[in-house]
Amino acid sequence: MAWRTTTAASAVTFLPSTDAFITPSTSGDGEAELYLLSSSVVGSGVRIWENKEKWYCSDIETQKLVLRLIDAFLECISSETLQYPLVKEHTASAISLISAFTNIKPFVDMDSAVDMVRALKSILEFKSQSILRFASNVTVKMVNVLSSSRLQTHVLDLICPIANLLSSQQLQVAMSCATAMNVILSKLSSRHESEVWQILKETKAVGYTVHNIKQFFIDDKPIEYFQEMASVLSKILLRWSSFRFCVWNDSKFPNFLDAVKVMSENSVKLAVLQLYSSLALCGNGVEKLLENGEELLQVMINCMDSPNTFSVRAEAFKLAQCLALSRRQCMRMMNVCGEPLVKAVTSAMNNWSSLSDKSDKSQLSVMEEACRLATITRWAGDHQIYFWKAGIDRLLLDLLLENHPKVRQLQPDLSVNDLIIIVRESYYANPLLSFRPYVWDILGGLAANCAENINHEIHGNELRLNVLIICACFSFIDSVGTLRQVSQKGITNMSECESAIRAVLMMVYSPCKFIASSSRSILCEILNSDFKGYVEYLLEIVKVGFTGNKGSLQILVSLMSLACYCSQPMYHKLIIKSQGIKIMVVFIMRWLNNPVRTRRENVVPHLRDSFSERRCCFAGTDDWEGEDMLLLFSLWVLAELLHHSTVSMKVHPFNIPEDLSEAQLVQKLQEICRDDYSHGSRWYAAYLLGYFGLFGFPSKLGKRIGKSLGQTEHSDVKLDIINEESVFVHEVILTVRCPSLLPPGESVPKEKSSSIKAVRLSAHVDQQSLLKLLEYVYSGYLQAGVDLVKKLRIFARHCKLESLMQMLCRRNPKWGVPIPNFDLRPALGPDGHCFSDLIVEAGSTTQLAHWKCSGCSAFVPHLHVHKVILESSCDYLRALFQSGMQESHLQTIKVPVSWESLDKLVSWFYSDQLPVPTFDCLWDNLDIEEKFKEVQSYLELCWLAEFWLIEDLHEECYKIVVSCLDSSKYLSTKLIQIAANFSQWELAQVAANYMAPSYHHLRNSGELDALDSNLVEMGFWNNSSFVYIIVTDRAANEPSRVEHSRFRANIDCFLSVLELDKFERLLARLRQRNEYARARLEIDSKMLGLPKARARLEFFARERISDVLELDSFVSLSCSSSSLIELESSFDSSCSRALVSRSTRLQP
């Protein structure tokens, strides 16, 4: 191989000849000279072994030579040319020359990068200021040349020195390292993410990068510097959520971004948008960005306009998607810039027909991101109106039927059949399929959230809507047919199938009468009797369900398809005749017994993106279907079948499995309404309960408050009915739950010489209807027959109880409507102060900054509450208020807890909910004292709930404390003492379990010195594989400790001579409290003496061995080996050997 030599001032640089890679030269003079030079400096390199080969050389000139050799080689090579056989051959020769300087023999497999990477790593770590700039530039070339697969091998070697050099004071060094970091992070495989995260954390790379961005304007650095640093930061934040908090929580950092936003360079805009997108992946970060986000949103919308490059426009749409990952944050954004944002989206969609090159990936990317953002139509809001005003129906039609003159020339007076014929030809002739899933999602969202009274005929889009509906119905039919092919051929585009069927489902059940009626009539025209076989096939898929080989997506599509067929009279009769009701009931019960939870984006490909998968700190999803999609749509189908069934279930029970009674089904539906299911599933469960004469949403709080109805205690209002007995109620409950029953005004006037206020009702109100309505007001739930339901509809309409009205009229739940929660917390506000008959204060009074009561002038922190609500949930307080003692007449009572605990307690009384800590970045970045203060309040409530006999509250607080410990295990050392002080031994045991793995470290560090000795023992017990229960003469009460053992653990019992009877009781208690426990008897032969030990063992073996074996126990002898052999003769030989061998193996 021929080499050219050029002489510099102080060194010799060797460059490979350009033709050397084509024809090897016969002359070897240059190569010989290179080897001669290498032999003179090779002694400067040192080969070090520390589990792997490393290269180190302190000689700067040698480092320069190595860098020049690597640089020269990289200048003549690329990741593509490395794949050519001839190049690979000469690469081996070049690496051999470089290896002479690196003093490392190349590997046999001739990985051309390994030696260069080791040398580069060493040189970068040496940090010689004179060559750092050159070394960082060579590193950039190296990571660019290496392919993604080859780079994975060396990523951990390179990223550590590169991350360290981000803090370099040399501008070019920091920029080059940022450039190299960008390339590495772009090529980084997910399997190395945890190791790279650890390196970035240890090197404080994020902190240095943020500092560099802050210094951008201060030191007047070039724009390229900001671009590289911002790009590095955005890539880090995109991959690793734990770094986001320190960035968005930096009060000074966003100010510099605001200054950058006014710069006009597209590259700067792109960097800023990417950085904001990565920050917006944190739910708490979005809240921070939107606090004063008018300027940010304006810049974002401006970047969506066509004068910007395609990459900037696409990134602006991605940022908007990140800001709209949850409904609440989307609504916040739309409240600020709803109409301009919708115009930008529709403008991008409108440019589709005018695009010059529709195969250009950059242009298609902008279009796709705009369509993806337009799927916010799945949420109700004012943006729905903006989309209709912007002509979204025309834009969707252009995407479906591009450049089809027949469609553009359609006349409004065409019949439905003629319209179907014309549209069919155009629909199947359009080859554009990539955007169809988005079109169906947008259309389905518009239909589901369209107002009931919108008249599309007046707005002039009736014809376009009908064409869209026809296209959707064609896609629905194709999808159902394709679903059958999935089982036969195993291939299909299920993404479009699911979206198209969902769109038809949303349209046929749309609250808009025009869309619903048009969709049902068009679907009826397109369907024919040939599709009866498809219905039976869909039922078979659901019937087989999870017992067969059907996936969740197939079952989901089948259920939605059946719901669409249920809208057609001919087909819902066929489904009922085919035992559809029974099939749905069986499926629902099977799902409840073995839930298969999945989110839509997990099964539908076009919804998957890097953003939603990387998001964090979103407290909960507000998607109506959540993870219960299969349950929701099976309930939906069952509800439609019952609605259309001509047989009254009260007279003739519908066809359900023989092993399931109607009462059991009702109980399951009530559990769905109460438990933690999605809003959609709970709505349809309540809708189904209406067919059994049950209306509303049962809840624990409603059940407790409902007991107050009819009791005169604490009642302050009576409802007078003409010619019937008055009904006594509580004004505070009516004010919150049904204010229409009270006359308008601030408060009901009292009768003379009475504390009771009177309200005279209309003559049209009868007592039976009033009591049923009050049953719903007080409990959120009622039961009524058919005749009474008719009266209640009128009553509920006048009282403006919309959710009750909807259920009484058996109207389909509207998509996206949240559950009407039973929440009395508004009574704690100013409107409820006038009804308050009690003030509660914290036992430990602490002054709160800026605290002020809106109802009185008292300075001590307090809450105005209502006895009727408190005593409904607490028997202790009920007994106190009704005892007639002095305490029952007090206007103010002190609760023996802190103010934070009292606030949580009252919130639970009024809502049955505790403010649970959000275990997100806010919690993770609290210091240990702040976390402990938060957990301590729940510990206080645990103690108080036990004292006041409130089991539900105790259970909920217990779970929260355990969750806090699980999130922050180091809280255990503080919490165990407080739990013991409050006599919460179960929580102390939990804390001991979390403390056990680090017991020795905690003991050696002195952190356990302040704890009670018994608690330290508890931690020691759990440190091994046993929980020790010590039973000795000196601690006769120790068997009680088994009361606090509720986990799968082994239990050691140290048995003394006088404690056999106590051990027998201990065994019984163990069996009751911990069925997984294993007891170990250890007899101290030194204390008893060998003869006594033998005697006791004989007695135990004879009288108690069966009890021990039931617990899978073993006997361990705390004596010498010779004593063990001697004692072994006291037992039956087989039993003794088993016991002794196990004790030897398991001795701690």
URPE-V25890 format. One line per field, one symbol per residue. ss: DSSP state (2 for helix, 1 for strand, 0 for the rest). phi: phi as a letter, one per 30 degrees, with the letter a starting at -180 (. if undefined). burial: # if it has 9 or more other C-alpha atoms within 8 Angstrom, else .. A space follows every 10 residues. Layout:
# URPE-V25890
ss: ???
phi: ???
burial: ???
This chain:
# URPE-V25890
ss: 0011111000 0111110000 0000000022 2222222222 2222011110 0011110002 2222222222 2222200000 2220222222 2222222222 2200000000 0002222222 2222220000 0222222222 2222200222 2222222222 2222222000 2222222222 2222222002 2222222222 2220222222 2222222200 0022222222 2222222220 2222222200 0022222222 0000022222 2222222220 0122222222 2002222222 2220000002 2222222222 2220002222 2222222222 2222222222 2222000000 2222222222 2222222200 0022222220 0222222222 0000222200 0000022222 2222222220 0000022222 2222222200 0000022220 0222222222 2222222222 2222222220 0002222222 2222222200 0022222222 2222220022 2222222222 2222222000 0222222222 2222200022 2222222002 2222222222 2220000102 2220222002 2222010000 0000000122 2222222222 2222000000 0000000000 0222222222 2222000022 2222222222 2201110002 2222220000 0000001111 1001111110 2222222022 2000000001 0000001111 0000002222 2222222220 1110022222 2222222200 0222222200 0000000000 0000222202 2220000111 1100000000 0000000000 0111102222 2220222222 2000022220 0111100022 2222222222 2000000000 2222000222 2222222222 2222222000 2222222222 2222222022 2222222222 2000222222 2222220022 2222200000 0022222222 2220011111 0100100222 2222000001 1111000002 2222222222 2220000111 1111222202 2222222222 2220222222 0001111100 2222222200 0022222222 22222200
phi: .dbccbccdb acccbdddcd dcbddddcdd dddddddddd cddddccccb iadbbbaddd dddddddddd dddddcbbdd ddddeddedd dddddddddd ddhbdddddh ddcddddddd edddddhddd bddddddddd dddddddedd dedcdddddd ddddddcddd eddddddddd deddddcddd dcddddeddd dddhdddddd dddddeddch dddeddeddd dddddddddb ddddeddddd dddddddddd dddcdddded dddddddddd dcedddeddd ebceddddde ddddddeddd dddddddddd dddcdbdddd ddddddbede dddddddddd dddcddbdcd dddddddddd ddddddddcd lddedddddd iddddddddd bdhcddddcd cddddddddd dddedddddd ddcdcdeded ddddddddcd ddcdcddddi cddddddddd dddddddddd ddedddddci bacdddeddd ddddddddcd dddddddddd dddddddbdd cddddddddd ddddhddccd dddddddddd dddddddced ddddddddid dddddddddd dddbdccacd ddccedcdbd dddcdbicel dcddchcced dedddddddd dddcddcddd cbeddbeddb cddddddddd ddddddcddd dddddddddd dcicbjbdbd dddddedddj cddidbbbcd cdibddccbc ddddddcadd dcddkdaddd ddhadcccbc cdddccdddd ddddddddbi aabadddddd ddeddddddh cdddeddddh deedejdddd ddbcdeddde dcddcdbacc bddcdbdcdi daddcacdcd eabdbbeddd ddcbdddddd dcdiddddcd dbbccdbddd ddddddedec bibcddeddb ddddcddddd ddddddddde dedddddcic dddddddedd dddddddbdd dddddddddd ddicdddddd dddddeeced dddddidcdd ddeddddedd eddcdbcdcc bbddbdcded ddeccbcdbd bccdccdccd ddddddddde ddcbdcdbcb cbcdddddid dddddddddd ddcbdddddd chcbcccdad dddddddddd ceeddddddd dddddcdd
burial: #####..... .######..# #..#...#.# #..##..##. ##.####... ...####... .######### ####..###. .#....##.# ########## ####.#.... .#..###### ####...#.. .##.###### #######... ##.####### ########.. ..######## #####.##.. .##..##.## #.####.### .###.#.... #...###### ########.# #.###.##.. ..##.###.# #....#.### ########## ########## ...#..#### #.###..#.# ########## #######.## ####..###. ######.##. .#........ ..######## ########## ..##.###.# .##.###### ##....#... ........## .###.##..# ....###### ########## .....#.... ##.####### ########## ######.... ...####### ########## ########## .###.##... .#.######. #####....# ...####### ########.. ######..## ########.# #......### ####...#.. ##.#####.. ...####### ########## ##..#...#. .....##... #...##..## .###..#### ########## #########. ######.##. ....###### #......### ########## .#.....#.# #....####. #...###.## .######### ##.#...##. ###.###.#. #..#####.. ..#..#.... .#.#####.# .##..##### ###.#..... ..#....... ##.####### ########.# #..#...#.. ..#.#.###. ##.##.#### ##......#. ###....... ##..###### ######.### ..###.##.# ##.##...#. ###.###### .#.####### ######..#. .##...##.. ....##.### ####.##### ##.....##. .#..#...## ######..## ..##.##.## #.##.##### #####..#.# .###.##### #..##..##. #.#####.#. ..##..##.# #....##.## .##.....
